[in-house]
Amino acid sequence: SRIAYEGILQDQQVIFSDLPSDFNSLGLMQCVPELYVDEVASESFNFLHLTLQEYLAALHLSVQPVKKQMELFKMYQKQLSESHRLLSWSRDSNDHSHTHFRTVLRFLAGLGKFIDYPISSIRSLLTDPGRGISSRDLMISLDGLHWMFEARCSNVREALGMSVVGVHPPVGSTVTSFDCFVLGYCVSHSNCPWEVNLEWCGIGDEEVTMLVRGAMEGEGKHSGHISVMDMTLNKITSTGLNQLLKISELMKLRKLLLPGNALGRGGAVSLLNSPLVYNLEGLSLAETGIGVEDCQALSKLLSSSPTLQRLNISGNALPPEAVELIITGLKNNTALKVLDIAESPFSIDSISLEGTQKLID
């Protein structure tokens, strides 16, 4: 395990070492023949699989003092900062120089060692290196989510505290179904509000379903919830959207952004008639293909919501009867301040009605 750890530190998979003659008989490594170093033939070894080396490196760290364990983490963070980009999120990148550190730390979390870490160290470990932290705000990387999931200890929950936790990979990143499961699990096992931004991350109905499944793994003893959800430019249909209704107790939403998803006609009805929208301050259904049934539900929301301040329904080819329903809802609305109707069949005159005086856009 020491050799594996030293190899990880040096970013070495092929190890040049004066190993005991019977070392290969352990079955963990294999000889790499005819490898030349300084034009001299040298006997060298590598592990049968890189994952085996990463696990053994974590095993070596797990029996070391916490200070020693943090050495690998500090090196990982240093390399990330030197890269000037969030490679911890870059699943499609050709640069894999940080992968080994990421996997070793995940194994270390699974071995339960985070229990002994100081709160400040755990908080730093979870943090997205490109965004920093403050006493009131914590941006967690996908790595941080997986470490939290693997650790499953109250110490990690304590490190989060009551911070507003943000999850925001770069636009265009690939977020997997398992990433979404882990996200849901972490939310349900925390005591803080989460702001989730997964814009253009390839999220479809399967990923939403896995997020819901992860959230349902919660113990029901914690108050963690999602307060902001941005799913802009993904592949979610009405099927995925309806899955979110299963975890309404974890969805205390202030803002819900769904532009560019393929909801289709009637696709937002269940959502708009559910408790999820009761406290919304911002809602975007731009370019989602909504129709008359959706606008009927939206009209009721506009008439009754005391909190909705921003609404975006731009880019939808709404028929006249749908437009009339929206106007009816606006007549009874006193909270809305911003209405985005670009590329929709509205006229300025049609919304200059009683109850819409607060609109500023």
C-alpha positions as YAML, in Angstrom:
chain: A
units: angstrom
residues:
- id: 1
  name: SER
  ca: [0.00, 0.00, 0.00]
- id: 2
  name: ARG
  ca: [2.94, 2.36, 0.67]
- id: 3
  name: ILE
  ca: [4.31, 1.72, -2.84]
- id: 4
  name: ALA
  ca: [0.87, 2.38, -4.30]
- id: 5
  name: TYR
  ca: [0.60, 5.66, -2.37]
- id: 6
  name: GLU
  ca: [4.05, 6.85, -3.43]
- id: 7
  name: GLY
  ca: [3.23, 6.00, -7.02]
- id: 8
  name: ILE
  ca: [0.06, 8.11, -6.85]
- id: 9
  name: LEU
  ca: [1.99, 11.05, -5.41]
- id: 10
  name: GLN
  ca: [4.45, 10.87, -8.31]
- id: 11
  name: ASP
  ca: [1.68, 10.20, -10.86]
- id: 12
  name: GLN
  ca: [3.36, 6.85, -11.57]
- id: 13
  name: GLN
  ca: [1.62, 3.73, -12.72]
- id: 14
  name: VAL
  ca: [4.84, 1.98, -13.71]
- id: 15
  name: ILE
  ca: [7.08, 1.63, -10.68]
- id: 16
  name: PHE
  ca: [10.86, 1.33, -10.82]
- id: 17
  name: SER
  ca: [11.91, -0.16, -7.55]
- id: 18
  name: ASP
  ca: [14.22, -2.70, -5.94]
- id: 19
  name: LEU
  ca: [11.32, -4.88, -4.96]
- id: 20
  name: PRO
  ca: [11.80, -8.21, -3.19]
- id: 21
  name: SER
  ca: [12.30, -11.10, -5.57]
- id: 22
  name: ASP
  ca: [9.07, -12.78, -4.50]
- id: 23
  name: PHE
  ca: [7.00, -9.57, -4.65]
- id: 24
  name: ASN
  ca: [5.28, -10.54, -7.90]
- id: 25
  name: SER
  ca: [3.97, -13.72, -6.27]
- id: 26
  name: LEU
  ca: [1.51, -11.61, -4.25]
- id: 27
  name: GLY
  ca: [-0.64, -11.32, -7.36]
- id: 28
  name: LEU
  ca: [-1.13, -7.55, -7.08]
- id: 29
  name: MET
  ca: [1.48, -6.45, -9.63]
- id: 30
  name: GLN
  ca: [2.91, -7.65, -12.89]
- id: 31
  name: CYS
  ca: [6.32, -7.26, -14.44]
- id: 32
  name: VAL
  ca: [6.72, -4.89, -17.38]
- id: 33
  name: PRO
  ca: [9.55, -6.36, -19.51]
- id: 34
  name: GLU
  ca: [12.11, -4.56, -21.65]
- id: 35
  name: LEU
  ca: [11.45, -1.09, -20.26]
- id: 36
  name: TYR
  ca: [14.56, 1.06, -20.65]
- id: 37
  name: VAL
  ca: [15.64, 3.78, -18.27]
- id: 38
  name: ASP
  ca: [18.65, 5.85, -19.39]
- id: 39
  name: GLU
  ca: [19.19, 3.26, -22.15]
- id: 40
  name: VAL
  ca: [19.63, 0.49, -19.57]
- id: 41
  name: ALA
  ca: [17.19, -2.39, -19.37]
- id: 42
  name: SER
  ca: [15.30, -2.21, -16.10]
- id: 43
  name: GLU
  ca: [12.85, -4.55, -14.46]
- id: 44
  name: SER
  ca: [9.72, -2.63, -13.50]
- id: 45
  name: PHE
  ca: [6.26, -3.37, -12.20]
- id: 46
  name: ASN
  ca: [2.79, -1.99, -12.41]
- id: 47
  name: PHE
  ca: [-0.42, -2.87, -10.59]
- id: 48
  name: LEU
  ca: [-2.80, -5.23, -12.35]
- id: 49
  name: HIS
  ca: [-5.34, -2.42, -12.46]
- id: 50
  name: LEU
  ca: [-5.06, 1.28, -11.68]
- id: 51
  name: THR
  ca: [-8.12, 1.07, -9.41]
- id: 52
  name: LEU
  ca: [-6.26, -1.48, -7.29]
- id: 53
  name: GLN
  ca: [-3.38, 0.96, -6.88]
- id: 54
  name: GLU
  ca: [-5.79, 3.76, -5.94]
- id: 55
  name: TYR
  ca: [-7.53, 1.60, -3.35]
- id: 56
  name: LEU
  ca: [-4.23, 0.45, -1.80]
- id: 57
  name: ALA
  ca: [-3.05, 4.06, -1.66]
- id: 58
  name: ALA
  ca: [-6.22, 4.97, 0.24]
- id: 59
  name: LEU
  ca: [-5.71, 1.98, 2.54]
- id: 60
  name: HIS
  ca: [-2.19, 3.22, 3.31]
- id: 61
  name: LEU
  ca: [-3.53, 6.69, 4.12]
- id: 62
  name: SER
  ca: [-6.35, 5.31, 6.27]
- id: 63
  name: VAL
  ca: [-3.90, 4.12, 8.95]
- id: 64
  name: GLN
  ca: [-1.93, 7.37, 8.95]
- id: 65
  name: PRO
  ca: [-2.58, 10.45, 11.11]
- id: 66
  name: VAL
  ca: [-5.12, 12.92, 9.72]
- id: 67
  name: LYS
  ca: [-2.30, 15.35, 8.91]
- id: 68
  name: LYS
  ca: [-0.72, 12.74, 6.66]
- id: 69
  name: GLN
  ca: [-4.03, 12.00, 4.99]
- id: 70
  name: MET
  ca: [-4.47, 15.67, 4.13]
- id: 71
  name: GLU
  ca: [-1.20, 15.72, 2.17]
- id: 72
  name: LEU
  ca: [-2.81, 14.06, -0.83]
- id: 73
  name: PHE
  ca: [-5.79, 16.37, -0.65]
- id: 74
  name: LYS
  ca: [-3.53, 19.46, -0.60]
- id: 75
  name: MET
  ca: [-1.65, 18.20, -3.63]
- id: 76
  name: TYR
  ca: [-4.93, 17.56, -5.42]
- id: 77
  name: GLN
  ca: [-6.17, 21.08, -4.67]
- id: 78
  name: LYS
  ca: [-2.86, 22.58, -5.75]
- id: 79
  name: GLN
  ca: [-2.96, 20.85, -9.12]
- id: 80
  name: LEU
  ca: [-6.54, 21.98, -9.64]
- id: 81
  name: SER
  ca: [-5.69, 25.59, -8.88]
- id: 82
  name: GLU
  ca: [-2.70, 25.44, -11.24]
- id: 83
  name: SER
  ca: [-4.87, 24.11, -14.05]
- id: 84
  name: HIS
  ca: [-6.99, 27.31, -14.01]
- id: 85
  name: ARG
  ca: [-10.13, 25.30, -14.76]
- id: 86
  name: LEU
  ca: [-12.44, 22.95, -12.92]
- id: 87
  name: LEU
  ca: [-11.09, 19.61, -14.02]
- id: 88
  name: SER
  ca: [-12.90, 18.03, -11.08]
- id: 89
  name: TRP
  ca: [-16.05, 18.56, -13.16]
- id: 90
  name: SER
  ca: [-14.59, 17.76, -16.56]
- id: 91
  name: ARG
  ca: [-15.75, 14.22, -17.20]
- id: 92
  name: ASP
  ca: [-15.12, 14.60, -20.94]
- id: 93
  name: SER
  ca: [-11.65, 16.13, -20.68]
- id: 94
  name: ASN
  ca: [-8.65, 14.34, -22.15]
- id: 95
  name: ASP
  ca: [-6.53, 15.48, -19.18]
- id: 96
  name: HIS
  ca: [-6.75, 12.78, -16.51]
- id: 97
  name: SER
  ca: [-3.91, 14.01, -14.28]
- id: 98
  name: HIS
  ca: [-6.27, 14.56, -11.34]
- id: 99
  name: THR
  ca: [-8.29, 11.36, -11.65]
- id: 100
  name: HIS
  ca: [-6.03, 9.34, -9.37]
- id: 101
  name: PHE
  ca: [-6.28, 11.85, -6.51]
- id: 102
  name: ARG
  ca: [-10.05, 12.01, -6.89]
- id: 103
  name: THR
  ca: [-10.48, 8.23, -6.70]
- id: 104
  name: VAL
  ca: [-8.08, 7.78, -3.77]
- id: 105
  name: LEU
  ca: [-9.97, 10.40, -1.76]
- id: 106
  name: ARG
  ca: [-13.26, 8.71, -2.60]
- id: 107
  name: PHE
  ca: [-11.92, 5.37, -1.36]
- id: 108
  name: LEU
  ca: [-10.63, 7.15, 1.75]
- id: 109
  name: ALA
  ca: [-14.09, 8.54, 2.43]
- id: 110
  name: GLY
  ca: [-15.57, 5.07, 2.03]
- id: 111
  name: LEU
  ca: [-13.09, 3.72, 4.57]
- id: 112
  name: GLY
  ca: [-14.70, 6.04, 7.12]
- id: 113
  name: LYS
  ca: [-11.73, 8.27, 7.78]
- id: 114
  name: PHE
  ca: [-13.59, 11.54, 7.31]
- id: 115
  name: ILE
  ca: [-15.11, 10.91, 10.74]
- id: 116
  name: ASP
  ca: [-11.80, 11.94, 12.30]
- id: 117
  name: TYR
  ca: [-11.28, 15.04, 10.16]
- id: 118
  name: PRO
  ca: [-11.64, 18.53, 11.65]
- id: 119
  name: ILE
  ca: [-14.80, 20.30, 10.49]
- id: 120
  name: SER
  ca: [-12.75, 22.96, 8.71]
- id: 121
  name: SER
  ca: [-10.86, 20.27, 6.75]
- id: 122
  name: ILE
  ca: [-14.07, 18.52, 5.67]
- id: 123
  name: ARG
  ca: [-15.59, 21.81, 4.57]
- id: 124
  name: SER
  ca: [-12.51, 22.59, 2.51]
- id: 125
  name: LEU
  ca: [-12.47, 19.07, 1.08]
- id: 126
  name: LEU
  ca: [-16.05, 19.33, -0.18]
- id: 127
  name: THR
  ca: [-15.54, 22.72, -1.78]
- id: 128
  name: ASP
  ca: [-15.50, 23.33, -5.50]
- id: 129
  name: PRO
  ca: [-11.91, 24.62, -5.92]
- id: 130
  name: GLY
  ca: [-12.88, 27.20, -8.51]
- id: 131
  name: ARG
  ca: [-15.53, 28.97, -6.45]
- id: 132
  name: GLY
  ca: [-14.25, 29.34, -2.91]
- id: 133
  name: ILE
  ca: [-16.23, 29.33, 0.32]
- id: 134
  name: SER
  ca: [-17.41, 31.75, 2.97]
- id: 135
  name: SER
  ca: [-19.06, 31.30, 6.31]
- id: 136
  name: ARG
  ca: [-22.50, 31.52, 4.70]
- id: 137
  name: ASP
  ca: [-21.98, 29.95, 1.30]
- id: 138
  name: LEU
  ca: [-20.50, 26.65, 0.15]
- id: 139
  name: MET
  ca: [-20.08, 25.53, -3.45]
- id: 140
  name: ILE
  ca: [-19.68, 21.75, -3.63]
- id: 141
  name: SER
  ca: [-18.04, 19.96, -6.55]
- id: 142
  name: LEU
  ca: [-19.25, 16.63, -7.90]
- id: 143
  name: ASP
  ca: [-16.24, 15.12, -6.15]
- id: 144
  name: GLY
  ca: [-17.41, 16.69, -2.91]
- id: 145
  name: LEU
  ca: [-20.87, 15.18, -3.35]
- id: 146
  name: HIS
  ca: [-19.41, 11.71, -3.89]
- id: 147
  name: TRP
  ca: [-17.09, 12.04, -0.88]
- id: 148
  name: MET
  ca: [-20.04, 13.10, 1.24]
- id: 149
  name: PHE
  ca: [-22.04, 10.13, -0.04]
- id: 150
  name: GLU
  ca: [-19.21, 7.65, 0.61]
- id: 151
  name: ALA
  ca: [-18.46, 9.02, 4.09]
- id: 152
  name: ARG
  ca: [-22.06, 8.88, 5.38]
- id: 153
  name: CYS
  ca: [-21.09, 10.40, 8.71]
- id: 154
  name: SER
  ca: [-22.62, 13.12, 10.89]
- id: 155
  name: ASN
  ca: [-19.30, 14.97, 10.81]
- id: 156
  name: VAL
  ca: [-19.88, 15.82, 7.15]
- id: 157
  name: ARG
  ca: [-23.41, 17.00, 7.92]
- id: 158
  name: GLU
  ca: [-22.01, 19.19, 10.68]
- id: 159
  name: ALA
  ca: [-19.45, 20.63, 8.26]
- id: 160
  name: LEU
  ca: [-22.27, 21.76, 5.96]
- id: 161
  name: GLY
  ca: [-24.10, 23.35, 8.86]
- id: 162
  name: MET
  ca: [-26.87, 25.69, 7.75]
- id: 163
  name: SER
  ca: [-24.92, 27.06, 4.77]
- id: 164
  name: VAL
  ca: [-26.64, 27.69, 1.47]
- id: 165
  name: VAL
  ca: [-25.06, 24.87, -0.54]
- id: 166
  name: GLY
  ca: [-24.53, 25.37, -4.26]
- id: 167
  name: VAL
  ca: [-23.97, 22.73, -6.95]
- id: 168
  name: HIS
  ca: [-23.02, 24.29, -10.27]
- id: 169
  name: PRO
  ca: [-20.86, 22.39, -12.78]
- id: 170
  name: PRO
  ca: [-19.70, 24.32, -15.85]
- id: 171
  name: VAL
  ca: [-22.31, 24.56, -18.59]
- id: 172
  name: GLY
  ca: [-22.05, 21.59, -20.91]
- id: 173
  name: SER
  ca: [-20.59, 19.16, -18.37]
- id: 174
  name: THR
  ca: [-21.73, 15.55, -18.37]
- id: 175
  name: VAL
  ca: [-23.68, 14.71, -15.22]
- id: 176
  name: THR
  ca: [-24.46, 11.00, -14.90]
- id: 177
  name: SER
  ca: [-27.44, 9.18, -13.42]
- id: 178
  name: PHE
  ca: [-25.34, 8.14, -10.45]
- id: 179
  name: ASP
  ca: [-24.21, 11.75, -9.92]
- id: 180
  name: CYS
  ca: [-27.90, 12.65, -9.68]
- id: 181
  name: PHE
  ca: [-28.61, 9.81, -7.25]
- id: 182
  name: VAL
  ca: [-25.76, 11.01, -5.04]
- id: 183
  name: LEU
  ca: [-27.04, 14.59, -5.21]
- id: 184
  name: GLY
  ca: [-30.52, 13.54, -4.10]
- id: 185
  name: TYR
  ca: [-29.08, 11.46, -1.27]
- id: 186
  name: CYS
  ca: [-26.88, 14.29, -0.02]
- id: 187
  name: VAL
  ca: [-29.76, 16.78, -0.03]
- id: 188
  name: SER
  ca: [-31.99, 14.47, 1.98]
- id: 189
  name: HIS
  ca: [-29.23, 13.79, 4.52]
- id: 190
  name: SER
  ca: [-28.41, 17.45, 5.18]
- id: 191
  name: ASN
  ca: [-30.01, 20.24, 7.16]
- id: 192
  name: CYS
  ca: [-29.49, 23.09, 4.72]
- id: 193
  name: PRO
  ca: [-30.97, 24.64, 1.58]
- id: 194
  name: TRP
  ca: [-29.43, 23.66, -1.78]
- id: 195
  name: GLU
  ca: [-29.20, 25.66, -5.00]
- id: 196
  name: VAL
  ca: [-28.84, 23.20, -7.88]
- id: 197
  name: ASN
  ca: [-27.75, 24.48, -11.29]
- id: 198
  name: LEU
  ca: [-27.42, 21.72, -13.89]
- id: 199
  name: GLU
  ca: [-27.73, 23.88, -16.99]
- id: 200
  name: TRP
  ca: [-27.05, 22.00, -20.24]
- id: 201
  name: CYS
  ca: [-25.65, 18.92, -18.46]
- id: 202
  name: GLY
  ca: [-27.44, 16.23, -20.47]
- id: 203
  name: ILE
  ca: [-30.12, 15.73, -17.81]
- id: 204
  name: GLY
  ca: [-33.04, 13.62, -19.01]
- id: 205
  name: ASP
  ca: [-35.91, 11.75, -17.39]
- id: 206
  name: GLU
  ca: [-33.59, 8.94, -16.25]
- id: 207
  name: GLU
  ca: [-31.31, 11.35, -14.40]
- id: 208
  name: VAL
  ca: [-34.27, 13.09, -12.74]
- id: 209
  name: THR
  ca: [-35.65, 9.71, -11.68]
- id: 210
  name: MET
  ca: [-32.31, 8.81, -10.10]
- id: 211
  name: LEU
  ca: [-32.19, 12.13, -8.25]
- id: 212
  name: VAL
  ca: [-35.61, 11.33, -6.82]
- id: 213
  name: ARG
  ca: [-34.52, 7.80, -5.84]
- id: 214
  name: GLY
  ca: [-31.47, 9.18, -4.07]
- id: 215
  name: ALA
  ca: [-33.59, 11.68, -2.18]
- id: 216
  name: MET
  ca: [-36.00, 8.95, -1.12]
- id: 217
  name: GLU
  ca: [-33.10, 7.11, 0.52]
- id: 218
  name: GLY
  ca: [-33.18, 9.77, 3.22]
- id: 219
  name: GLU
  ca: [-33.90, 8.95, 6.81]
- id: 220
  name: GLY
  ca: [-36.63, 11.55, 7.15]
- id: 221
  name: LYS
  ca: [-34.81, 13.11, 10.09]
- id: 222
  name: HIS
  ca: [-33.24, 16.10, 8.37]
- id: 223
  name: SER
  ca: [-34.43, 19.40, 6.96]
- id: 224
  name: GLY
  ca: [-32.32, 19.61, 3.79]
- id: 225
  name: HIS
  ca: [-34.19, 20.84, 0.73]
- id: 226
  name: ILE
  ca: [-33.72, 22.28, -2.77]
- id: 227
  name: SER
  ca: [-34.57, 25.98, -2.92]
- id: 228
  name: VAL
  ca: [-33.32, 26.74, -6.44]
- id: 229
  name: MET
  ca: [-33.32, 24.36, -9.42]
- id: 230
  name: ASP
  ca: [-31.98, 25.41, -12.81]
- id: 231
  name: MET
  ca: [-32.44, 22.72, -15.47]
- id: 232
  name: THR
  ca: [-32.03, 24.97, -18.50]
- id: 233
  name: LEU
  ca: [-31.40, 23.33, -21.89]
- id: 234
  name: ASN
  ca: [-31.69, 19.70, -20.85]
- id: 235
  name: LYS
  ca: [-33.81, 16.81, -22.13]
- id: 236
  name: ILE
  ca: [-36.51, 16.59, -19.47]
- id: 237
  name: THR
  ca: [-40.06, 15.69, -20.54]
- id: 238
  name: SER
  ca: [-43.29, 15.66, -18.57]
- id: 239
  name: THR
  ca: [-42.39, 12.17, -17.32]
- id: 240
  name: GLY
  ca: [-39.26, 13.40, -15.57]
- id: 241
  name: LEU
  ca: [-40.94, 16.54, -14.31]
- id: 242
  name: ASN
  ca: [-43.71, 14.51, -12.68]
- id: 243
  name: GLN
  ca: [-41.07, 12.44, -10.86]
- id: 244
  name: LEU
  ca: [-40.16, 15.52, -8.84]
- id: 245
  name: LEU
  ca: [-43.64, 15.52, -7.32]
- id: 246
  name: LYS
  ca: [-42.65, 12.41, -5.35]
- id: 247
  name: ILE
  ca: [-40.22, 14.43, -3.24]
- id: 248
  name: SER
  ca: [-42.29, 17.58, -2.74]
- id: 249
  name: GLU
  ca: [-41.18, 17.74, 0.91]
- id: 250
  name: LEU
  ca: [-37.59, 18.25, -0.27]
- id: 251
  name: MET
  ca: [-38.50, 20.80, -2.95]
- id: 252
  name: LYS
  ca: [-39.12, 24.08, -1.14]
- id: 253
  name: LEU
  ca: [-38.53, 25.95, -4.36]
- id: 254
  name: ARG
  ca: [-38.05, 29.68, -4.68]
- id: 255
  name: LYS
  ca: [-36.87, 29.46, -8.28]
- id: 256
  name: LEU
  ca: [-37.49, 26.83, -10.96]
- id: 257
  name: LEU
  ca: [-35.95, 27.25, -14.43]
- id: 258
  name: LEU
  ca: [-36.87, 24.77, -17.17]
- id: 259
  name: PRO
  ca: [-36.30, 26.61, -20.49]
- id: 260
  name: GLY
  ca: [-35.42, 24.52, -23.49]
- id: 261
  name: ASN
  ca: [-36.79, 21.22, -22.14]
- id: 262
  name: ALA
  ca: [-39.29, 19.19, -24.16]
- id: 263
  name: LEU
  ca: [-42.29, 19.33, -21.81]
- id: 264
  name: GLY
  ca: [-44.83, 19.57, -24.63]
- id: 265
  name: ARG
  ca: [-48.51, 20.46, -24.43]
- id: 266
  name: GLY
  ca: [-49.91, 19.60, -21.03]
- id: 267
  name: GLY
  ca: [-46.44, 18.67, -19.79]
- id: 268
  name: ALA
  ca: [-46.36, 21.24, -16.99]
- id: 269
  name: VAL
  ca: [-49.95, 20.81, -15.74]
- id: 270
  name: SER
  ca: [-49.17, 18.46, -12.86]
- id: 271
  name: LEU
  ca: [-46.31, 20.66, -11.69]
- id: 272
  name: LEU
  ca: [-48.36, 23.87, -11.86]
- id: 273
  name: ASN
  ca: [-51.18, 22.28, -9.87]
- id: 274
  name: SER
  ca: [-48.82, 20.91, -7.21]
- id: 275
  name: PRO
  ca: [-47.52, 22.34, -3.91]
- id: 276
  name: LEU
  ca: [-44.07, 22.71, -5.51]
- id: 277
  name: VAL
  ca: [-45.05, 26.07, -7.03]
- id: 278
  name: TYR
  ca: [-46.74, 27.62, -3.99]
- id: 279
  name: ASN
  ca: [-43.73, 29.65, -2.88]
- id: 280
  name: LEU
  ca: [-42.05, 30.26, -6.22]
- id: 281
  name: GLU
  ca: [-40.52, 33.68, -6.82]
- id: 282
  name: GLY
  ca: [-39.22, 32.85, -10.28]
- id: 283
  name: LEU
  ca: [-40.46, 30.40, -12.94]
- id: 284
  name: SER
  ca: [-39.27, 29.84, -16.51]
- id: 285
  name: LEU
  ca: [-41.12, 27.66, -19.01]
- id: 286
  name: ALA
  ca: [-39.51, 29.30, -22.03]
- id: 287
  name: GLU
  ca: [-39.35, 27.24, -25.22]
- id: 288
  name: THR
  ca: [-40.88, 24.16, -23.61]
- id: 289
  name: GLY
  ca: [-43.81, 23.71, -26.01]
- id: 290
  name: ILE
  ca: [-46.52, 24.33, -23.41]
- id: 291
  name: GLY
  ca: [-50.12, 24.65, -24.59]
- id: 292
  name: VAL
  ca: [-53.64, 25.59, -23.50]
- id: 293
  name: GLU
  ca: [-53.86, 23.14, -20.58]
- id: 294
  name: ASP
  ca: [-50.61, 24.43, -19.14]
- id: 295
  name: CYS
  ca: [-51.74, 28.04, -19.49]
- id: 296
  name: GLN
  ca: [-54.99, 27.22, -17.68]
- id: 297
  name: ALA
  ca: [-52.97, 25.94, -14.72]
- id: 298
  name: LEU
  ca: [-50.60, 28.87, -15.04]
- id: 299
  name: SER
  ca: [-53.53, 31.30, -15.00]
- id: 300
  name: LYS
  ca: [-54.67, 29.85, -11.66]
- id: 301
  name: LEU
  ca: [-51.15, 30.19, -10.31]
- id: 302
  name: LEU
  ca: [-50.96, 33.83, -11.39]
- id: 303
  name: SER
  ca: [-54.31, 34.55, -9.78]
- id: 304
  name: SER
  ca: [-53.41, 33.00, -6.44]
- id: 305
  name: SER
  ca: [-49.66, 33.33, -5.94]
- id: 306
  name: PRO
  ca: [-48.55, 36.09, -3.58]
- id: 307
  name: THR
  ca: [-44.86, 35.37, -4.23]
- id: 308
  name: LEU
  ca: [-44.30, 34.87, -7.99]
- id: 309
  name: GLN
  ca: [-42.31, 37.89, -9.21]
- id: 310
  name: ARG
  ca: [-40.66, 36.68, -12.42]
- id: 311
  name: LEU
  ca: [-42.29, 34.57, -15.15]
- id: 312
  name: ASN
  ca: [-40.75, 33.58, -18.48]
- id: 313
  name: ILE
  ca: [-42.98, 31.95, -21.10]
- id: 314
  name: SER
  ca: [-41.12, 33.24, -24.13]
- id: 315
  name: GLY
  ca: [-40.64, 31.20, -27.28]
- id: 316
  name: ASN
  ca: [-43.89, 29.23, -26.98]
- id: 317
  name: ALA
  ca: [-46.33, 29.20, -29.92]
- id: 318
  name: LEU
  ca: [-49.41, 29.78, -27.78]
- id: 319
  name: PRO
  ca: [-52.86, 29.79, -29.45]
- id: 320
  name: PRO
  ca: [-55.24, 32.73, -28.77]
- id: 321
  name: GLU
  ca: [-57.20, 30.86, -26.09]
- id: 322
  name: ALA
  ca: [-53.96, 30.20, -24.16]
- id: 323
  name: VAL
  ca: [-53.07, 33.90, -24.35]
- id: 324
  name: GLU
  ca: [-56.49, 34.82, -22.97]
- id: 325
  name: LEU
  ca: [-55.97, 32.49, -20.02]
- id: 326
  name: ILE
  ca: [-52.65, 34.14, -19.17]
- id: 327
  name: ILE
  ca: [-54.23, 37.61, -19.40]
- id: 328
  name: THR
  ca: [-57.03, 36.51, -17.09]
- id: 329
  name: GLY
  ca: [-54.49, 35.38, -14.53]
- id: 330
  name: LEU
  ca: [-52.60, 38.67, -14.82]
- id: 331
  name: LYS
  ca: [-55.74, 40.66, -14.06]
- id: 332
  name: ASN
  ca: [-55.84, 39.19, -10.58]
- id: 333
  name: ASN
  ca: [-52.11, 39.28, -9.94]
- id: 334
  name: THR
  ca: [-50.44, 41.87, -7.73]
- id: 335
  name: ALA
  ca: [-47.00, 40.31, -7.18]
- id: 336
  name: LEU
  ca: [-45.52, 39.81, -10.66]
- id: 337
  name: LYS
  ca: [-42.77, 42.28, -11.59]
- id: 338
  name: VAL
  ca: [-41.16, 40.73, -14.67]
- id: 339
  name: LEU
  ca: [-42.98, 38.93, -17.50]
- id: 340
  name: ASP
  ca: [-40.92, 37.69, -20.44]
- id: 341
  name: ILE
  ca: [-43.14, 37.03, -23.47]
- id: 342
  name: ALA
  ca: [-40.58, 37.42, -26.25]
- id: 343
  name: GLU
  ca: [-41.48, 35.53, -29.42]
- id: 344
  name: SER
  ca: [-44.96, 34.81, -28.05]
- id: 345
  name: PRO
  ca: [-48.27, 35.97, -29.58]
- id: 346
  name: PHE
  ca: [-48.89, 38.74, -27.03]
- id: 347
  name: SER
  ca: [-49.30, 42.44, -27.69]
- id: 348
  name: ILE
  ca: [-48.34, 45.19, -25.27]
- id: 349
  name: ASP
  ca: [-51.95, 46.39, -25.20]
- id: 350
  name: SER
  ca: [-53.20, 42.96, -24.24]
- id: 351
  name: ILE
  ca: [-51.28, 42.93, -20.94]
- id: 352
  name: SER
  ca: [-51.81, 46.56, -19.98]
- id: 353
  name: LEU
  ca: [-54.66, 45.59, -17.71]
- id: 354
  name: GLU
  ca: [-55.68, 46.06, -14.11]
- id: 355
  name: GLY
  ca: [-53.56, 43.96, -11.81]
- id: 356
  name: THR
  ca: [-50.40, 44.19, -13.88]
- id: 357
  name: GLN
  ca: [-49.18, 47.62, -12.81]
- id: 358
  name: LYS
  ca: [-46.17, 46.14, -11.01]
- id: 359
  name: LEU
  ca: [-44.69, 44.72, -14.22]
- id: 360
  name: ILE
  ca: [-41.37, 46.40, -14.95]
- id: 361
  name: ASP
  ca: [-40.42, 44.39, -18.08]
...
